[in-house]
Amino acid sequence: MPPAFIVTGTDTGIGKTLFSAGLVARLGASYWKPVQSGLEEETDSQTVARLTGAFCPPEAYRLRLPASPHLSADAEGVQIDDSALTPPPARPLVIEGAGGLMVPLNDRTTFLDVFARWQMPVILCARTALGTINHSLLSIAALRRAGVPLHGVAFIGSAEPQVEDTICRMGGARHLGRLPRLGTVTPASLRAGFEAGFATDAFELGAQA
């Protein structure tokens, strides 16, 4: 069966939507964002659609406030029903979370809890800037404790070989590759950066850490 991946990050604003778009293009996949917080600017689904032309099933929740989903929902008098979040049947599929693993959906459930229920392989996006070792190892540890399959770590930013090696060695995780920061982001530049940064077999299933 064609693969379905969850893309999450060690933090917000690190470039995981661009990585998701690159992965969508590589796999010829559909893209799904379960919860979108913030509607004033281009949404993540709109970004991926613009860069790849991919099919993006509608988000389960579209919330105006650019904040943690539980806060955005509260501002609109909405309660996110995490039990109703079910991935669409499209395959191949890329699902992108919001922020990091411990981002709350409501007052009792985080994205990590939902990922544990889905049991799909996760790709952890990690920036290469200062602080990433701590954030990445904590995220890997959280995934392992929750029993979530980790496919590997995708780095984003300038090359930091020692930092990248430390994270993957100490975390026991597969190094998938690195997406450099792109000057002008276009479908062509994203495709070129992704092709240069990730081997053709990086996203084959059966090689999870």
C-alpha positions as CSV (number, residue, x, y, z in Angstrom):
1,M,0.0,0.0,0.0
2,P,1.3,3.5,-0.7
3,P,2.6,5.2,2.4
4,A,1.0,7.7,4.8
5,F,3.3,9.8,6.9
6,I,2.7,12.2,9.7
7,V,5.0,15.3,9.7
8,T,5.6,17.0,13.0
9,G,8.3,19.4,14.3
10,T,10.4,20.1,17.3
11,D,8.9,23.6,17.4
12,T,6.7,26.0,15.4
13,G,7.9,28.0,12.4
14,I,10.8,25.7,11.5
15,G,9.8,25.0,8.0
16,K,7.8,21.7,8.3
17,T,5.1,23.0,5.9
18,L,7.7,23.4,3.1
19,F,9.1,20.0,4.0
20,S,5.6,18.6,3.8
21,A,5.1,20.2,0.4
22,G,8.4,18.7,-0.8
23,L,7.4,15.3,0.5
24,V,3.9,15.6,-1.1
25,A,5.6,16.3,-4.5
26,R,8.1,13.5,-4.0
27,L,5.4,10.9,-3.2
28,G,2.7,12.3,-5.5
29,A,0.6,12.4,-2.3
30,S,-2.4,14.2,-1.0
31,Y,-2.0,16.5,2.0
32,W,-4.1,16.9,5.1
33,K,-3.9,19.4,7.9
34,P,-6.3,18.2,10.7
35,V,-6.4,21.6,12.5
36,Q,-5.6,25.0,11.0
37,S,-5.1,27.8,13.6
38,G,-4.8,31.2,11.8
39,L,-6.7,32.2,8.7
40,E,-5.5,35.7,8.0
41,E,-2.5,34.6,5.9
42,E,-2.1,31.8,3.5
43,T,-3.0,28.5,5.3
44,D,-0.7,25.5,5.3
45,S,-3.0,23.7,3.0
46,Q,-3.1,26.6,0.6
47,T,0.7,26.7,0.6
48,V,1.1,23.1,-0.2
49,A,-1.6,23.3,-2.9
50,R,0.2,26.3,-4.5
51,L,3.6,24.6,-4.5
52,T,2.5,21.1,-5.6
53,G,-1.0,21.2,-7.1
54,A,-1.8,18.4,-4.7
55,F,-5.3,17.5,-3.5
56,C,-5.8,18.8,0.1
57,P,-8.9,17.4,1.8
58,P,-10.5,20.1,4.0
59,E,-9.2,20.6,7.5
60,A,-11.4,19.2,10.3
61,Y,-11.1,22.5,12.1
62,R,-10.4,26.0,10.7
63,L,-9.8,28.5,13.5
64,R,-9.2,32.2,13.0
65,L,-6.7,32.9,15.9
66,P,-3.0,32.1,15.1
67,A,-2.4,30.3,18.4
68,S,-2.3,26.8,20.0
69,P,-5.4,25.0,18.7
70,H,-7.0,24.7,22.2
71,L,-6.7,28.5,22.6
72,S,-7.9,29.2,19.1
73,A,-10.9,26.9,19.6
74,D,-11.7,28.5,23.0
75,A,-11.7,32.0,21.4
76,E,-14.5,30.8,19.1
77,G,-16.4,28.9,21.7
78,V,-15.5,25.6,20.0
79,Q,-14.3,22.3,21.6
80,I,-12.0,20.2,19.4
81,D,-13.3,16.6,19.5
82,D,-10.0,14.7,19.1
83,S,-11.8,11.4,18.9
84,A,-13.4,12.5,15.6
85,L,-10.1,13.3,13.9
86,T,-9.7,10.5,11.4
87,P,-7.2,10.6,8.5
88,P,-8.8,10.6,5.0
89,P,-8.5,7.4,3.0
90,A,-6.3,8.9,0.3
91,R,-3.0,7.2,-0.3
92,P,-0.2,8.2,-0.5
93,L,-0.9,10.8,2.2
94,V,1.1,13.4,4.2
95,I,-0.5,14.7,7.4
96,E,1.0,17.8,9.1
97,G,0.5,18.5,12.7
98,A,0.6,22.0,14.3
99,G,3.8,23.1,16.1
100,G,5.3,20.3,18.2
101,L,4.1,17.0,19.7
102,M,2.8,18.4,22.9
103,V,0.6,21.1,21.4
104,P,-2.8,20.7,23.1
105,L,-6.0,20.2,21.1
106,N,-8.2,20.6,24.1
107,D,-7.7,20.5,27.9
108,R,-6.9,16.8,28.0
109,T,-5.4,15.8,24.6
110,T,-2.2,16.7,22.7
111,F,-1.3,15.9,19.1
112,L,1.0,13.2,20.4
113,D,-2.0,11.4,21.9
114,V,-3.7,11.5,18.5
115,F,-0.6,10.3,16.7
116,A,-0.4,7.4,19.1
117,R,-3.9,6.4,18.2
118,W,-3.3,6.6,14.5
119,Q,-0.1,4.6,14.6
120,M,1.3,6.0,11.4
121,P,5.0,6.5,10.8
122,V,6.2,10.0,11.9
123,I,8.8,12.2,10.4
124,L,10.3,14.6,12.9
125,C,11.4,17.9,11.3
126,A,14.2,19.5,13.3
127,R,15.9,22.8,12.6
128,T,19.7,22.9,12.6
129,A,20.0,26.1,14.7
130,L,21.1,26.4,18.3
131,G,18.9,24.5,20.8
132,T,17.9,21.8,18.4
133,I,19.7,18.9,20.1
134,N,17.6,19.3,23.3
135,H,14.3,19.9,21.5
136,S,14.9,17.0,19.1
137,L,16.0,14.4,21.7
138,L,13.0,15.4,23.9
139,S,10.7,14.9,20.9
140,I,12.2,11.5,20.0
141,A,11.9,10.4,23.6
142,A,8.2,11.5,23.7
143,L,7.4,9.6,20.6
144,R,9.1,6.4,21.9
145,R,7.3,6.6,25.3
146,A,4.0,7.0,23.4
147,G,4.7,4.0,21.2
148,V,4.6,6.1,18.0
149,P,6.6,4.7,15.1
150,L,9.4,7.1,14.1
151,H,10.4,6.9,10.5
152,G,13.3,9.3,11.0
153,V,14.5,12.9,11.4
154,A,14.5,15.5,8.6
155,F,16.7,18.5,9.2
156,I,15.9,22.0,7.9
157,G,18.5,24.8,7.6
158,S,22.2,25.1,7.1
159,A,24.3,22.0,7.4
160,E,25.5,21.1,10.9
161,P,26.9,17.6,10.6
162,Q,28.0,17.2,14.2
163,V,24.7,18.4,15.5
164,E,22.7,16.2,13.1
165,D,24.9,13.2,14.0
166,T,24.5,13.8,17.7
167,I,20.7,13.9,17.5
168,C,20.4,10.7,15.4
169,R,23.1,8.8,17.3
170,M,21.8,9.6,20.7
171,G,18.2,9.4,19.7
172,G,18.7,6.1,17.8
173,A,16.9,7.7,14.8
174,R,17.4,7.5,11.1
175,H,18.9,10.6,9.4
176,L,16.6,11.2,6.4
177,G,18.4,14.2,5.0
178,R,18.3,18.0,5.1
179,L,16.3,20.6,3.4
180,P,18.3,23.9,3.1
181,R,16.7,27.2,3.6
182,L,15.4,28.4,0.2
183,G,15.9,32.0,-0.9
184,T,12.8,32.2,-3.2
185,V,10.4,29.4,-2.7
186,T,8.8,28.2,-5.9
187,P,7.7,24.7,-7.0
188,A,11.0,24.4,-9.0
189,S,13.3,25.6,-6.2
190,L,11.5,23.4,-3.6
191,R,11.7,20.4,-5.8
192,A,15.4,21.0,-6.5
193,G,16.2,21.5,-2.8
194,F,14.3,18.4,-1.8
195,E,15.9,16.2,-4.5
196,A,19.3,17.4,-3.4
197,G,18.7,16.9,0.3
198,F,16.9,13.5,0.4
199,A,17.9,10.2,-1.1
200,T,15.3,8.5,-3.3
201,D,14.9,5.7,-0.7
202,A,14.6,8.0,2.3
203,F,10.8,7.5,2.5
204,E,10.5,3.8,1.8
205,L,8.6,2.1,4.6
206,G,10.2,-0.7,6.6
207,A,13.2,1.4,7.6
208,Q,11.9,3.1,10.6
209,A,14.1,3.8,13.6
